[in-house]
C-alpha cells in the first residue's frame, strides 16, 4: 500500500488537472458488477475486496459527489477540485448486496442505472451466454446451429475468449434474432440458469432508502440506434416510468445502453432524453466532463488496474482525454483499459 506522501502527490496532480470552479472537470466512473470472489470468466469485474480497495483510493484522492449534484455544480461552474461521481449500470443484485455496503461504509454516494425489465427476472441475455458456457464441460462448443461457429472451451482462458467472441457476434443483431440465438445457446446448459442475478424491487428501494440514487437504463437494454424511433422512445419512457413507480420519486438521470456516441445512440436519442424530462444522461465514451459540455452526453470510464499506482495513473490520464462527445472503439483502448462490460453499459 502507498504511504500518505504519494496520496498527497496524487491529489496535487489531480488539483492541477481538475481544479475547482469554471475550469473544473468531472470524472464519472462506471461499474457493472461487484463479485463475491474473483471470477476467471469475468476478470474485468472487481471482487468485493478489490472494490473496497479501489473505493478507498477514490475517497482519498477525489471529492466524491452524487451524480445529480455533480451535474448541477458542473453547470453552475462551482464544482470542487478533483470532482468524481460513481455509477453502476444494469441493476445486478450484487450491487445491493456487495457494492452498497462498501459505499455506505466509506460514505460514498453512487447512482445505479437500472434496466427495468430485468428487475427480479433472473439475468440479461449476455449473462445467459456467460453462465451457459461456464456450465459446460468438454473441449469445444458447436454453435453453428445458432449461426455462430465452433469454439474451444477446454480452459477458463478459452471459455473467456469464446464468451467474448459470441457476445460480440450477438450484440448488434436484431433483438428477436439475438434472442432466438441466445435461447439455443442456453438450451445447452446442463444445469438451470440462475434466477437471482438481477436486483428485486425491494433491493432497488433499499438503495434509495440508503441514500443512493436510481437512474433509468431503458426497459430491455436495446441498442437505441438499432430501433425505430418510436420504439426507442417507448423503451426510454417506459423504463423511466417503471422505476418511478418502484421508488416513488422522479427519475431524472439516464444511461444510454452500450453507450458509444454515434454508434449506439444518436442526436435523436439525446433529444428524446431531454424531451422526456431527464436532467442529464451518461455515455460510455471516456474522458471527463467540462463546463459547457452537453450534460445529456456525460462521459464515463473505469480504470480496471488492480495496482494502486496504475489505478491512479489511469485516472490522471482520463482527465487529459477527449471531451464528452468523442467516440472511441474497443480497438482504441490501451492495454489494461478494457471495455467495461459485455453490454458496454
SEZA-719460 format. One line per 2 residues: number of its first residue (from 1); for each residue x negated, y negated, z of C-alpha. Coordinates in nm, 3 decimals, decimal comma. Example, Ala and Ser with C-alpha at 12.3 -4.5 7.8 and 13.67 -1.06 7.14 Angstrom:
# SEZA-719460
1 = -1,230/0,450/0,780 ~ -1,367/0,106/0,714
END
This chain:
# SEZA-719460
1 = 0,000/0,000/0,000 ~ -0,104/-0,354/-0,065
3 = -0,208/-0,586/0,214 ~ -0,040/-0,922/0,274
5 = -0,307/-1,107/0,072 ~ -0,214/-0,952/-0,267
7 = 0,154/-1,015/-0,188 ~ 0,072/-1,382/-0,135
9 = -0,122/-1,390/-0,462 ~ 0,169/-1,228/-0,645
11 = 0,412/-1,485/-0,506 ~ 0,181/-1,770/-0,609
13 = 0,163/-1,633/-0,964 ~ 0,541/-1,596/-0,970
15 = 0,575/-1,955/-0,845 ~ 0,375/-2,070/-1,148
17 = 0,576/-1,865/-1,397 ~ 0,918/-1,913/-1,234
19 = 0,922/-2,242/-1,041 ~ 1,226/-2,390/-0,873
21 = 1,466/-2,632/-1,037 ~ 1,500/-2,726/-1,406
23 = 1,208/-2,508/-1,518 ~ 1,326/-2,204/-1,324
25 = 1,355/-1,857/-1,476 ~ 1,591/-1,585/-1,360
27 = 1,472/-1,224/-1,361 ~ 1,752/-0,966/-1,370
29 = 1,673/-0,601/-1,303 ~ 1,882/-0,318/-1,446
31 = 1,917/0,025/-1,286 ~ 2,144/0,318/-1,358
33 = 2,085/0,591/-1,103 ~ 1,900/0,648/-0,776
35 = 1,832/1,017/-0,719 ~ 1,808/1,220/-0,400
37 = 1,476/1,362/-0,521 ~ 1,256/1,334/-0,831
39 = 1,407/1,495/-1,141 ~ 1,175/1,615/-1,422
41 = 1,457/1,565/-1,672 ~ 1,519/1,206/-1,559
43 = 1,170/1,070/-1,492 ~ 1,280/0,712/-1,558
45 = 1,529/0,721/-1,270 ~ 1,378/0,650/-0,925
47 = 1,443/0,875/-0,630 ~ 1,567/0,710/-0,313
49 = 1,223/0,670/-0,157 ~ 1,080/0,527/-0,475
51 = 1,373/0,289/-0,500 ~ 1,322/0,180/-0,140
53 = 0,957/0,103/-0,214 ~ 1,050/-0,095/-0,526
55 = 1,310/-0,296/-0,339 ~ 1,061/-0,374/-0,060
57 = 0,822/-0,512/-0,321 ~ 1,101/-0,713/-0,481
59 = 1,210/-0,851/-0,144 ~ 0,851/-0,953/-0,063
61 = 0,790/-1,127/-0,396 ~ 1,125/-1,277/-0,501
63 = 1,418/-1,479/-0,378 ~ 1,697/-1,228/-0,446
65 = 2,039/-1,375/-0,520 ~ 2,376/-1,228/-0,607
67 = 2,412/-1,246/-0,985 ~ 2,713/-1,480/-0,976
69 = 2,530/-1,727/-0,753 ~ 2,216/-1,696/-0,961
71 = 2,405/-1,778/-1,282 ~ 2,578/-2,075/-1,122
73 = 2,248/-2,214/-0,998 ~ 2,083/-2,149/-1,333
75 = 2,350/-2,365/-1,497 ~ 2,310/-2,630/-1,226
77 = 1,929/-2,611/-1,265 ~ 1,899/-2,551/-0,892
79 = 1,752/-2,200/-0,881 ~ 1,485/-2,135/-0,619
81 = 1,140/-2,031/-0,729 ~ 1,099/-1,660/-0,802
83 = 1,472/-1,606/-0,854 ~ 1,589/-1,250/-0,916
85 = 1,916/-1,056/-0,931 ~ 1,969/-0,678/-0,912
87 = 2,222/-0,492/-1,128 ~ 2,335/-0,134/-1,187
89 = 2,522/0,000/-1,490 ~ 2,788/0,265/-1,549
91 = 2,916/0,348/-1,198 ~ 2,725/0,654/-1,077
93 = 2,819/0,791/-0,736 ~ 2,459/0,781/-0,619
95 = 2,480/0,401/-0,646 ~ 2,714/0,406/-0,346
97 = 2,564/0,699/-0,160 ~ 2,191/0,631/-0,204
99 = 2,121/0,285/-0,350 ~ 2,371/0,089/-0,143
101 = 2,229/0,191/0,200 ~ 1,880/0,084/0,086
103 = 2,009/-0,250/-0,041 ~ 2,201/-0,310/0,280
105 = 1,900/-0,210/0,492 ~ 1,687/-0,471/0,315
107 = 1,958/-0,736/0,293 ~ 1,961/-0,742/-0,088
109 = 2,276/-0,817/-0,289 ~ 2,347/-0,637/-0,616
111 = 2,609/-0,625/-0,890 ~ 2,746/-0,291/-1,014
113 = 2,881/-0,284/-1,371 ~ 3,130/0,000/-1,396
115 = 3,283/0,170/-1,698 ~ 3,630/0,201/-1,550
117 = 3,746/0,502/-1,750 ~ 3,493/0,727/-1,578
119 = 3,581/0,639/-1,219 ~ 3,641/0,967/-1,038
121 = 3,630/1,172/-1,360 ~ 3,302/1,358/-1,337
123 = 3,049/1,243/-1,594 ~ 2,984/1,043/-1,909
125 = 2,909/1,210/-2,242 ~ 2,533/1,167/-2,213
127 = 2,533/1,341/-1,875 ~ 2,730/1,631/-2,022
129 = 2,443/1,680/-2,265 ~ 2,178/1,644/-1,995
131 = 2,344/1,880/-1,749 ~ 2,422/2,140/-2,015
133 = 2,060/2,155/-2,133 ~ 1,945/2,160/-1,769
135 = 2,157/2,471/-1,707 ~ 2,025/2,672/-1,999
137 = 1,763/2,947/-1,984 ~ 1,571/3,083/-2,279
139 = 1,327/2,926/-2,520 ~ 1,549/2,738/-2,766
141 = 1,896/2,594/-2,813 ~ 2,058/2,617/-3,155
143 = 2,283/2,313/-3,204 ~ 2,321/2,342/-3,579
145 = 2,692/2,412/-3,534 ~ 2,716/2,065/-3,380
147 = 2,527/1,919/-3,676 ~ 2,208/1,858/-3,481
149 = 1,943/2,126/-3,520 ~ 1,743/2,381/-3,324
151 = 1,539/2,265/-3,024 ~ 1,290/2,406/-2,769
153 = 1,398/2,427/-2,404 ~ 1,125/2,651/-2,259
155 = 0,982/2,389/-2,019 ~ 1,100/2,076/-1,838
157 = 0,898/1,866/-2,083 ~ 1,060/2,031/-2,385
159 = 1,404/2,005/-2,228 ~ 1,340/1,634/-2,171
161 = 1,232/1,586/-2,533 ~ 1,531/1,781/-2,659
163 = 1,767/1,573/-2,447 ~ 1,615/1,252/-2,585
165 = 1,645/1,376/-2,943 ~ 2,006/1,492/-2,902
167 = 2,117/1,172/-2,729 ~ 1,952/0,959/-2,995
169 = 2,130/1,156/-3,266 ~ 2,468/1,125/-3,097
171 = 2,462/0,770/-2,964 ~ 2,574/0,585/-3,276
173 = 2,818/0,843/-3,411 ~ 3,189/0,752/-3,430
175 = 3,348/0,820/-3,091 ~ 3,557/1,122/-3,197
177 = 3,272/1,284/-3,388 ~ 3,041/1,234/-3,092
179 = 3,300/1,372/-2,850 ~ 3,351/1,683/-3,063
181 = 2,975/1,743/-3,079 ~ 2,934/1,694/-2,703
183 = 3,220/1,937/-2,635 ~ 3,049/2,200/-2,848
185 = 2,725/2,146/-2,659 ~ 2,897/2,161/-2,318
187 = 3,054/2,494/-2,409 ~ 2,703/2,642/-2,395
189 = 2,665/2,575/-2,023 ~ 2,675/2,898/-1,818
191 = 2,799/2,707/-1,512 ~ 3,075/2,450/-1,459
193 = 2,953/2,094/-1,507 ~ 2,958/1,859/-1,210
195 = 3,275/1,670/-1,123 ~ 3,125/1,419/-0,878
197 = 2,866/1,229/-1,078 ~ 3,061/0,903/-1,101
199 = 3,199/0,682/-0,825 ~ 3,552/0,718/-0,693
201 = 3,787/0,424/-0,645 ~ 3,718/0,442/-0,272
203 = 3,344/0,414/-0,330 ~ 3,393/0,113/-0,559
205 = 3,594/-0,061/-0,287 ~ 3,330/0,031/-0,028
207 = 3,065/-0,151/-0,229 ~ 3,277/-0,467/-0,234
209 = 3,354/-0,436/0,137 ~ 2,979/-0,404/0,196
211 = 2,905/-0,736/0,026 ~ 2,819/-0,613/-0,322
213 = 2,972/-0,740/-0,647 ~ 3,154/-0,549/-0,920
215 = 3,132/-0,626/-1,290 ~ 3,309/-0,483/-1,596
217 = 3,143/-0,249/-1,847 ~ 3,442/-0,160/-2,073
219 = 3,663/0,146/-2,023 ~ 3,477/0,419/-2,211
221 = 3,132/0,264/-2,272 ~ 3,156/0,237/-2,653
223 = 2,907/0,050/-2,866 ~ 3,120/-0,254/-2,936
225 = 2,963/-0,329/-3,274 ~ 3,088/0,011/-3,400
227 = 3,453/-0,061/-3,311 ~ 3,723/-0,257/-3,494
229 = 3,751/-0,596/-3,325 ~ 4,097/-0,524/-3,182
231 = 3,971/-0,203/-3,021 ~ 3,661/-0,376/-2,886
233 = 3,872/-0,646/-2,727 ~ 4,102/-0,384/-2,573
235 = 3,803/-0,198/-2,423 ~ 3,672/-0,519/-2,266
237 = 4,009/-0,648/-2,142 ~ 4,133/-0,316/-2,001
239 = 3,803/-0,246/-1,829 ~ 3,834/-0,579/-1,652
241 = 4,200/-0,527/-1,562 ~ 4,149/-0,176/-1,421
243 = 3,864/-0,289/-1,195 ~ 4,061/-0,590/-1,074
245 = 4,342/-0,354/-0,975 ~ 4,097/-0,141/-0,777
247 = 3,910/-0,417/-0,591 ~ 4,197/-0,667/-0,562
249 = 3,998/-0,968/-0,682 ~ 3,889/-1,124/-1,012
251 = 3,610/-0,952/-1,203 ~ 3,415/-1,226/-1,380
253 = 3,088/-1,057/-1,483 ~ 3,037/-0,823/-1,780
255 = 2,761/-0,596/-1,913 ~ 2,755/-0,503/-2,281
257 = 2,738/-0,123/-2,326 ~ 2,396/-0,023/-2,458
259 = 2,339/-0,396/-2,469 ~ 2,100/-0,475/-2,756
261 = 2,198/-0,814/-2,906 ~ 2,272/-0,800/-3,276
263 = 2,275/-0,420/-3,283 ~ 2,519/-0,313/-3,011
265 = 2,724/-0,631/-2,987 ~ 2,757/-0,948/-3,192
267 = 2,874/-1,307/-3,174 ~ 3,238/-1,197/-3,197
269 = 3,200/-0,994/-2,879 ~ 3,036/-1,285/-2,696
271 = 3,337/-1,492/-2,798 ~ 3,571/-1,222/-2,664
273 = 3,393/-1,225/-2,329 ~ 3,434/-1,599/-2,298
275 = 3,800/-1,594/-2,405 ~ 3,889/-1,317/-2,157
277 = 3,779/-1,519/-1,856 ~ 3,436/-1,382/-1,779
279 = 3,191/-1,630/-1,627 ~ 2,877/-1,455/-1,750
281 = 2,754/-1,139/-1,924 ~ 2,428/-0,945/-1,939
283 = 2,247/-0,764/-2,219 ~ 1,955/-0,522/-2,221
285 = 1,716/-0,748/-2,410 ~ 1,410/-0,804/-2,196
287 = 1,285/-1,141/-2,076 ~ 1,408/-1,396/-1,823
289 = 1,699/-1,638/-1,842 ~ 1,617/-2,007/-1,860
291 = 1,819/-2,325/-1,815 ~ 2,026/-2,387/-2,126
293 = 2,043/-2,023/-2,233 ~ 2,372/-1,856/-2,321
295 = 2,492/-1,725/-1,986 ~ 2,701/-1,468/-2,172
297 = 2,379/-1,309/-2,302 ~ 2,154/-1,296/-1,995
299 = 1,854/-1,063/-2,045 ~ 1,765/-0,776/-1,813
301 = 1,484/-0,527/-1,777 ~ 1,333/-0,279/-1,533
303 = 0,966/-0,209/-1,465 ~ 0,950/0,167/-1,427
305 = 0,600/0,176/-1,284 ~ 0,556/0,362/-0,956
307 = 0,227/0,194/-0,860 ~ 0,283/-0,135/-0,679
309 = 0,025/-0,335/-0,874 ~ 0,162/-0,212/-1,208
311 = 0,515/-0,290/-1,096 ~ 0,411/-0,644/-1,009
313 = 0,226/-0,694/-1,337 ~ 0,527/-0,576/-1,534
315 = 0,747/-0,828/-1,356 ~ 0,497/-1,105/-1,424
317 = 0,478/-1,009/-1,791 ~ 0,856/-1,014/-1,821
319 = 0,857/-1,380/-1,720 ~ 0,645/-1,461/-2,024
321 = 0,875/-1,269/-2,257 ~ 1,132/-1,379/-2,515
323 = 1,447/-1,578/-2,449 ~ 1,781/-1,415/-2,378
325 = 1,900/-1,362/-2,735 ~ 1,581/-1,190/-2,860
327 = 1,620/-0,826/-2,964 ~ 1,360/-0,553/-2,923
329 = 1,390/-0,189/-3,014 ~ 1,264/0,108/-2,816
331 = 0,968/0,120/-3,053 ~ 0,864/-0,228/-2,944
333 = 0,829/-0,128/-2,581 ~ 0,479/-0,092/-2,446
335 = 0,355/0,218/-2,273 ~ 0,519/0,251/-1,935
337 = 0,812/0,025/-2,027 ~ 1,071/0,287/-2,101
339 = 1,418/0,243/-2,238 ~ 1,633/0,203/-1,930
341 = 1,873/0,490/-1,978 ~ 2,008/0,733/-2,232
343 = 2,302/0,498/-2,293 ~ 2,087/0,186/-2,271
345 = 2,310/0,007/-2,023
END
